[in-house]
Amino acid sequence: MTTKRTPEDVTILPRDLHFDMAAADNGPWLDGDPVATAVFNAMSLTFPDGERMFIDAVKAYKNEVSGKLEQDVKDFIRQEAIHSREHHLLNNKIDRTKYPVDAIEGKIREKVKFAYEGGRFRMLMATICLEHFTAMMADLMMDLNTDYGPLFSKTDPALERLWRWHAMEETEHKAVAYDVFLEATKDWSPLKRYYRRCMSMLIITSNFTGNIAGYAAELLKADGYTQKEADRAVKTFLWKKPSLFGIGWKTWLSWFKPGFHPWDHDNREEMAAWKDEFTPTQVPAE
């Protein structure tokens, strides 16, 4: 059986965009909702260090890939580098005298350090699992009219555009690290590959969802919430309304299908409309 890969007509374009984040200075920036803002700030805080790890994970295999995948890896690295830069700037808007940003970033660095200490394959496994999560959440950005209400409808347009751009590019490159994983394990038996990726996803799912919930609750406590109130509010946002994590359960579950590939969920048509909204400014080659 031929192993699936990214369709040939899926290309990755790094867009060197900059966003006006002044609106993040004015309190809860996401629809004026402190809970939504805390959750998205918690995710944003993970991006600079996390995406640098993603870059290093695929870069470690750059001499073992060729053809289209070699170019995809280069473009993936450029996209993630720009994402890291822009979210670093957004994170600097969080009031560090009020919120425990330094403590949260310290926890994030410890978790990223654990991945590095396990070597390039542990880093790659974490990357493919977390890239699946970012692609799932990007789907939510494609249809903002959730049962909870239209997310980002009351958000400053520049900040909304930042998150929509990030989601679009995460969709665009959602299978690059996975294709590297397939190349790195090409001599493995299908059963061994299946077992390893499924176990990794179960571990990453538990850690990632728990970490985001914990970081968001810490941010809410600085807004005056009790621990119990913060935990309840974050749990509701993540799993009930708008169900940021729960809404993508079918996509998450598809990971456990033998022969899975990220582009089994083919949303190229939906993504095409997004692409037209962003100026295709190519960053120079590294």
C-alpha positions in Angstrom: 0.0 0.0 0.0 1.3 3.4 -1.0 1.8 5.8 2.0 -0.2 9.0 1.6 1.6 12.3 1.3 0.5 15.9 0.9 -1.2 16.5 -2.4 1.1 18.0 -5.0 -1.0 21.1 -5.5 -0.8 22.1 -1.9 1.9 24.7 -1.7 3.2 26.8 1.2 3.8 30.5 1.0 5.5 32.3 3.8 3.9 35.7 4.2 6.0 38.3 6.0 3.1 40.2 7.6 3.1 42.6 10.6 0.1 43.4 12.7 -1.0 46.4 14.7 -1.5 45.0 18.2 -2.3 48.3 20.0 -5.8 47.1 20.8 -4.3 44.5 23.1 -3.3 47.3 25.5 -7.0 47.9 26.3 -8.0 45.1 28.6 -9.6 41.9 27.4 -9.0 42.1 23.6 -11.0 39.1 22.4 -14.6 40.4 22.2 -14.1 42.1 25.6 -14.3 38.6 27.2 -11.7 37.9 29.9 -12.1 34.2 29.6 -11.7 34.1 25.9 -8.8 36.5 26.1 -7.1 34.3 28.8 -7.4 31.2 26.8 -6.0 32.7 23.6 -3.3 34.5 25.6 -2.4 31.2 27.1 -2.1 29.6 23.7 -0.1 32.6 22.4 2.4 32.3 25.2 3.2 28.8 24.1 3.9 29.8 20.5 7.3 31.5 20.5 9.2 28.6 22.3 6.9 25.9 20.9 7.2 27.0 17.3 11.0 27.3 17.6 10.9 23.7 18.7 8.8 22.7 15.7 11.4 24.4 13.5 14.3 22.6 15.0 12.3 19.3 14.9 11.9 19.4 11.1 15.3 21.0 10.5 16.9 18.0 12.2 15.8 15.9 9.3 16.5 18.4 6.4 19.3 16.2 5.0 16.9 13.2 4.8 14.2 14.7 2.7 14.1 15.7 -1.0 12.0 17.1 -3.7 8.7 18.8 -2.8 9.0 17.8 0.9 12.4 19.5 1.0 10.9 22.8 -0.2 7.9 22.3 2.1 10.2 22.0 5.1 12.0 25.3 4.1 8.7 27.1 3.8 7.3 25.6 7.0 10.4 26.9 8.8 9.9 30.4 7.4 6.2 30.4 8.3 6.7 29.2 11.9 9.5 31.8 12.4 7.2 34.6 11.4 4.4 33.2 13.7 6.8 33.1 16.6 7.9 36.7 15.9 4.3 38.1 15.8 3.1 36.2 18.9 6.1 37.3 20.8 5.0 40.8 20.1 1.4 40.0 21.2 2.7 38.4 24.4 4.6 41.5 25.2 1.3 43.3 25.4 0.2 41.3 28.4 0.8 43.3 31.6 3.5 41.4 33.4 3.1 43.4 36.6 -0.5 42.0 36.8 -0.4 38.6 35.2 2.0 35.7 36.0 3.5 35.7 32.5 7.1 35.1 33.5 6.0 32.0 35.6 3.9 30.6 32.8 6.7 31.1 30.2 9.1 29.4 32.7 6.8 26.3 32.7 6.6 26.3 28.9 10.4 26.4 28.6 10.7 23.4 31.0 8.3 21.4 28.8 10.1 22.4 25.6 13.4 21.5 27.3 12.0 18.0 28.0 11.3 17.5 24.3 14.8 18.6 23.3 16.4 16.3 25.9 14.7 13.4 24.2 16.4 14.1 20.9 15.1 14.9 17.5 12.6 12.1 17.3 10.8 13.0 20.5 10.7 16.6 19.2 9.3 15.4 15.9 6.6 13.3 17.6 5.5 16.3 19.8 5.5 18.5 16.6 3.2 16.2 14.5 0.7 15.9 17.4 0.6 19.6 18.2 0.4 20.5 14.5 -2.7 18.3 14.4 -4.2 20.4 17.3 -3.4 23.7 15.6 -5.0 22.5 12.4 -8.1 21.5 14.4 -8.4 24.9 16.0 -7.8 26.6 12.6 -11.0 24.8 11.5 -12.9 26.8 14.1 -11.5 30.0 12.7 -13.0 29.1 9.3 -16.5 29.2 10.8 -16.5 31.7 13.7 -20.3 31.4 14.1 -20.3 28.8 16.8 -23.1 28.0 19.2 -21.3 30.3 21.7 -21.7 33.2 19.2 -19.5 34.7 16.6 -16.0 34.6 18.0 -13.8 37.6 17.2 -17.0 39.6 16.1 -16.2 42.4 18.6 -12.4 42.1 18.4 -10.2 44.8 16.8 -9.9 43.9 13.1 -6.1 43.8 13.2 -6.0 41.3 16.1 -8.7 39.2 14.4 -6.7 39.2 11.2 -3.5 38.1 13.1 -5.3 35.0 14.4 -7.0 34.3 11.1 -3.6 34.6 9.2 -2.0 32.2 11.7 -4.8 29.7 11.4 -4.7 29.8 7.6 -1.0 29.1 7.5 -1.3 26.3 10.1 -3.8 24.7 7.8 -1.6 25.3 4.8 1.4 23.5 6.4 -0.5 21.1 8.6 1.1 17.9 7.1 4.7 19.0 6.6 6.0 17.6 9.9 3.9 14.5 9.4 5.4 13.9 6.0 8.8 14.2 7.6 7.7 11.7 10.2 6.7 9.3 7.4 10.1 9.7 5.8 11.9 9.2 9.1 10.0 6.0 9.8 9.9 4.6 6.2 11.7 1.5 7.3 9.3 0.8 10.2 6.5 -1.6 10.0 3.1 0.0 9.7 2.1 -1.4 13.1 5.1 0.1 14.8 4.5 3.5 13.2 0.8 3.3 14.1 1.4 2.4 17.7 4.0 5.1 18.2 2.0 8.0 16.8 -1.2 6.9 18.7 0.6 6.7 22.0 2.3 10.1 21.4 -1.1 11.7 20.6 -2.7 10.4 23.8 0.2 11.8 25.9 0.3 15.1 24.0 -3.5 15.5 24.2 -3.5 15.1 28.0 -0.5 17.4 28.5 -1.5 20.1 26.0 -5.1 20.5 26.9 -4.2 20.4 30.6 -1.5 23.0 30.2 -3.6 25.5 28.3 -6.4 25.1 30.8 -3.9 25.7 33.7 -2.2 28.7 32.1 -5.6 30.3 31.3 -6.8 29.8 34.8 -3.7 31.4 36.2 -4.3 34.5 34.0 -7.9 34.7 35.1 -7.0 34.5 38.8 -5.0 37.7 38.2 -8.3 39.2 37.0 -9.9 38.4 40.4 -11.4 35.0 39.8 -11.0 32.4 42.5 -9.3 29.1 41.5 -12.6 27.3 41.3 -14.2 30.1 39.3 -11.3 30.2 36.9 -11.2 26.4 36.4 -14.9 26.3 35.7 -14.9 29.2 33.3 -11.9 27.8 31.3 -13.4 24.3 31.3 -16.6 25.6 29.9 -14.9 27.6 27.2 -12.6 24.8 26.1 -15.1 21.9 26.2 -18.7 23.3 26.2 -19.1 26.8 24.6 -17.6 27.5 22.2 -15.8 24.2 22.8 -12.5 25.3 21.4 -11.0 21.8 21.9 -14.2 19.7 21.9 -15.6 21.0 18.6 -12.8 19.3 16.7 -13.3 15.8 18.2 -14.0 14.1 14.9 -10.8 15.5 13.4 -8.8 14.5 16.6 -10.3 11.0 16.4 -9.3 10.6 12.8 -5.7 10.5 13.9 -6.3 7.0 15.2 -7.4 5.6 11.8 -4.9 3.3 10.3 -3.3 5.0 7.3 -4.2 8.5 8.5 -2.8 11.5 6.8 -3.6 15.2 7.8 -4.9 15.9 4.3 -7.6 13.2 4.7 -9.4 16.2 6.0 -9.3 18.1 2.7 -10.2 21.7 3.3 -8.3 23.2 0.4 -11.5 24.8 -1.0 -12.3 26.6 2.2 -8.7 27.7 2.6 -8.6 29.2 -0.9 -10.9 32.0 0.1 -8.6 32.8 3.1 -5.5 33.0 0.9 -7.0 35.7 -1.2 -7.3 38.0 1.8 -3.6 38.1 2.5 -1.0 39.9 0.5 1.4 37.2 -0.8 4.6 38.8 0.4 7.3 36.2 0.1 10.1 36.3 2.7 13.7 35.9 1.4 15.2 32.5 1.5 17.3 31.8 4.5 
